[in-house]
């Protein structure tokens, strides 16, 4: 597996060689630093820890500062541990967008936009109880009946109701890498990725 952290820049469109216009997302991918390499002998499993986006030393605890100093890198805001990494890396190495090539299929992981507490119409696509006729006042966006009679005398788990919407970890799979701009650390992938502009995402293949 190869992976890198990045920042969602925004959406645009991309025209391929056949003249087709494809909706796509621009991601500022990396550079990321290798912070730690875990092995079966030392940690019981194999993994690579990478860090992304510098932060000030005064905002870093002494324990974490020592962790970064051991790798010889500046403090990082985001840390991710990756298992089954494809190639050998050592602490202090740098990962760039050149890990990927045009045509690769990638999965993008991010946190979706938070929409707060929403009713059933917005959250689940309900159509409401059915208008204002027959004495139903202000019922257009109501969920309707949710329970049962004496059997089982309760609301079943998983009932679709109002609640917090968004702000969840979401993975969008099989997005195609349309373009790599190495000099600007930019990657263009087809379709949309979770999160708002400026949010941090994990790209892996």
BELCOR-V57030 format. One record per residue. N is the residue number from 0. RES is the residue in one letter. OMEGA is omega in whole degrees, -180 to 180 (* if undefined). D_LAST is the distance of its C-alpha to the last C-alpha in Angstrom with 1 decimal. Layout:
n->N res->RES omega->OMEGA d_last->D_LAST
n->N res->RES omega->OMEGA d_last->D_LAST
This chain:
n->0 res->X omega->173 d_last->5.8
n->1 res->X omega->-175 d_last->5.5
n->2 res->X omega->179 d_last->6.3
n->3 res->X omega->175 d_last->9.5
n->4 res->X omega->-180 d_last->12.2
n->5 res->X omega->-179 d_last->14.0
n->6 res->X omega->178 d_last->16.9
n->7 res->X omega->-180 d_last->17.3
n->8 res->X omega->-179 d_last->20.0
n->9 res->X omega->-178 d_last->20.9
n->10 res->X omega->176 d_last->20.9
n->11 res->X omega->174 d_last->22.4
n->12 res->X omega->-174 d_last->22.4
n->13 res->X omega->179 d_last->21.3
n->14 res->X omega->-177 d_last->23.4
n->15 res->X omega->-175 d_last->22.0
n->16 res->X omega->-179 d_last->24.1
n->17 res->X omega->179 d_last->25.9
n->18 res->X omega->179 d_last->27.0
n->19 res->X omega->179 d_last->24.9
n->20 res->X omega->-174 d_last->24.2
n->21 res->X omega->173 d_last->20.8
n->22 res->X omega->-175 d_last->20.4
n->23 res->X omega->180 d_last->17.6
n->24 res->X omega->177 d_last->16.7
n->25 res->X omega->-179 d_last->17.0
n->26 res->X omega->173 d_last->15.1
n->27 res->X omega->-170 d_last->16.5
n->28 res->X omega->177 d_last->13.6
n->29 res->X omega->-3 d_last->15.0
n->30 res->X omega->179 d_last->16.8
n->31 res->X omega->179 d_last->16.0
n->32 res->X omega->174 d_last->18.1
n->33 res->X omega->-176 d_last->17.7
n->34 res->X omega->-176 d_last->20.3
n->35 res->X omega->174 d_last->20.5
n->36 res->X omega->-179 d_last->19.4
n->37 res->X omega->-178 d_last->20.3
n->38 res->X omega->178 d_last->21.4
n->39 res->X omega->-176 d_last->23.2
n->40 res->X omega->-174 d_last->26.5
n->41 res->X omega->-173 d_last->26.4
n->42 res->X omega->180 d_last->24.4
n->43 res->X omega->177 d_last->24.1
n->44 res->X omega->-179 d_last->20.4
n->45 res->X omega->179 d_last->17.7
n->46 res->X omega->175 d_last->15.6
n->47 res->X omega->177 d_last->15.0
n->48 res->X omega->180 d_last->16.4
n->49 res->X omega->180 d_last->15.6
n->50 res->X omega->-176 d_last->17.9
n->51 res->X omega->174 d_last->18.0
n->52 res->X omega->-179 d_last->21.0
n->53 res->X omega->171 d_last->24.4
n->54 res->X omega->-175 d_last->27.2
n->55 res->X omega->179 d_last->30.9
n->56 res->X omega->-178 d_last->32.2
n->57 res->X omega->177 d_last->34.9
n->58 res->X omega->-177 d_last->32.3
n->59 res->X omega->177 d_last->30.8
n->60 res->X omega->-178 d_last->32.5
n->61 res->X omega->180 d_last->34.0
n->62 res->X omega->-180 d_last->31.9
n->63 res->X omega->177 d_last->28.6
n->64 res->X omega->176 d_last->30.3
n->65 res->X omega->178 d_last->31.0
n->66 res->X omega->179 d_last->27.4
n->67 res->X omega->179 d_last->26.3
n->68 res->X omega->180 d_last->29.4
n->69 res->X omega->179 d_last->28.5
n->70 res->X omega->-180 d_last->25.2
n->71 res->X omega->180 d_last->27.2
n->72 res->X omega->177 d_last->25.3
n->73 res->X omega->-180 d_last->26.6
n->74 res->X omega->-178 d_last->26.1
n->75 res->X omega->-178 d_last->22.9
n->76 res->X omega->-176 d_last->22.8
n->77 res->X omega->177 d_last->19.4
n->78 res->X omega->178 d_last->18.2
n->79 res->X omega->178 d_last->15.0
n->80 res->X omega->-176 d_last->14.7
n->81 res->X omega->175 d_last->11.6
n->82 res->X omega->177 d_last->12.2
n->83 res->X omega->178 d_last->11.1
n->84 res->X omega->-170 d_last->10.3
n->85 res->X omega->-172 d_last->10.2
n->86 res->X omega->-175 d_last->13.2
n->87 res->X omega->175 d_last->16.5
n->88 res->X omega->177 d_last->17.0
n->89 res->X omega->-179 d_last->20.3
n->90 res->X omega->-179 d_last->21.5
n->91 res->X omega->178 d_last->22.2
n->92 res->X omega->-178 d_last->19.5
n->93 res->X omega->176 d_last->17.8
n->94 res->X omega->-180 d_last->14.2
n->95 res->X omega->-179 d_last->14.2
n->96 res->X omega->180 d_last->12.4
n->97 res->X omega->172 d_last->13.0
n->98 res->X omega->-174 d_last->9.9
n->99 res->X omega->178 d_last->8.4
n->100 res->X omega->177 d_last->10.6
n->101 res->X omega->-178 d_last->12.3
n->102 res->X omega->178 d_last->11.4
n->103 res->X omega->172 d_last->7.6
n->104 res->X omega->-175 d_last->6.5
n->105 res->X omega->170 d_last->4.6
n->106 res->X omega->-179 d_last->6.2
n->107 res->X omega->-178 d_last->8.9
n->108 res->X omega->179 d_last->11.2
n->109 res->X omega->177 d_last->14.8
n->110 res->X omega->-176 d_last->18.4
n->111 res->X omega->179 d_last->20.2
n->112 res->X omega->177 d_last->23.5
n->113 res->X omega->-178 d_last->26.4
n->114 res->X omega->178 d_last->29.3
n->115 res->X omega->179 d_last->31.8
n->116 res->X omega->-179 d_last->34.1
n->117 res->X omega->177 d_last->34.2
n->118 res->X omega->-173 d_last->36.4
n->119 res->X omega->-179 d_last->35.7
n->120 res->X omega->180 d_last->36.0
n->121 res->X omega->-174 d_last->33.1
n->122 res->X omega->-174 d_last->31.1
n->123 res->X omega->178 d_last->31.4
n->124 res->X omega->177 d_last->33.0
n->125 res->X omega->179 d_last->36.5
n->126 res->X omega->-179 d_last->39.4
n->127 res->X omega->-175 d_last->41.9
n->128 res->X omega->175 d_last->45.1
n->129 res->X omega->172 d_last->46.8
n->130 res->X omega->-174 d_last->48.6
n->131 res->X omega->-177 d_last->51.9
n->132 res->X omega->177 d_last->54.3
n->133 res->X omega->173 d_last->56.4
n->134 res->X omega->180 d_last->56.6
n->135 res->X omega->-175 d_last->52.9
n->136 res->X omega->178 d_last->52.7
n->137 res->X omega->-178 d_last->49.4
n->138 res->X omega->-174 d_last->47.4
n->139 res->X omega->-175 d_last->45.0
n->140 res->X omega->-179 d_last->41.9
n->141 res->X omega->-179 d_last->43.0
n->142 res->X omega->-175 d_last->41.1
n->143 res->X omega->-177 d_last->44.1
n->144 res->X omega->-179 d_last->45.1
n->145 res->X omega->-174 d_last->42.6
n->146 res->X omega->179 d_last->44.7
n->147 res->X omega->-179 d_last->46.7
n->148 res->X omega->-173 d_last->50.4
n->149 res->X omega->175 d_last->51.8
n->150 res->X omega->7 d_last->49.1
n->151 res->X omega->176 d_last->46.8
n->152 res->X omega->178 d_last->48.2
n->153 res->X omega->175 d_last->45.0
n->154 res->X omega->-176 d_last->41.8
n->155 res->X omega->177 d_last->39.1
n->156 res->X omega->179 d_last->35.8
n->157 res->X omega->178 d_last->33.0
n->158 res->X omega->-179 d_last->35.5
n->159 res->X omega->-178 d_last->34.0
n->160 res->X omega->177 d_last->35.8
n->161 res->X omega->179 d_last->35.6
n->162 res->X omega->-179 d_last->33.5
n->163 res->X omega->-176 d_last->30.9
n->164 res->X omega->179 d_last->28.3
n->165 res->X omega->-179 d_last->24.9
n->166 res->X omega->180 d_last->23.7
n->167 res->X omega->176 d_last->21.2
n->168 res->X omega->-174 d_last->17.7
n->169 res->X omega->176 d_last->15.8
n->170 res->X omega->174 d_last->12.2
n->171 res->X omega->-171 d_last->11.8
n->172 res->X omega->171 d_last->9.5
n->173 res->X omega->172 d_last->8.8
n->174 res->X omega->-178 d_last->9.8
n->175 res->X omega->174 d_last->10.4
n->176 res->X omega->-176 d_last->10.5
n->177 res->X omega->-177 d_last->14.2
n->178 res->X omega->175 d_last->15.3
n->179 res->X omega->177 d_last->14.8
n->180 res->X omega->-171 d_last->18.0
n->181 res->X omega->-175 d_last->17.9
n->182 res->X omega->-180 d_last->21.4
n->183 res->X omega->-177 d_last->20.8
n->184 res->X omega->-178 d_last->17.3
n->185 res->X omega->176 d_last->16.5
n->186 res->X omega->177 d_last->13.6
n->187 res->X omega->-180 d_last->14.6
n->188 res->X omega->-179 d_last->12.5
n->189 res->X omega->176 d_last->14.4
n->190 res->X omega->-178 d_last->16.0
n->191 res->X omega->179 d_last->16.5
n->192 res->X omega->-176 d_last->14.7
n->193 res->X omega->174 d_last->16.7
n->194 res->X omega->178 d_last->19.3
n->195 res->X omega->176 d_last->22.0
n->196 res->X omega->-180 d_last->22.2
n->197 res->X omega->179 d_last->21.7
n->198 res->X omega->-178 d_last->19.7
n->199 res->X omega->-180 d_last->16.9
n->200 res->X omega->177 d_last->13.4
n->201 res->X omega->178 d_last->10.1
n->202 res->X omega->-180 d_last->7.0
n->203 res->X omega->-180 d_last->3.8
n->204 res->X omega->* d_last->0.0
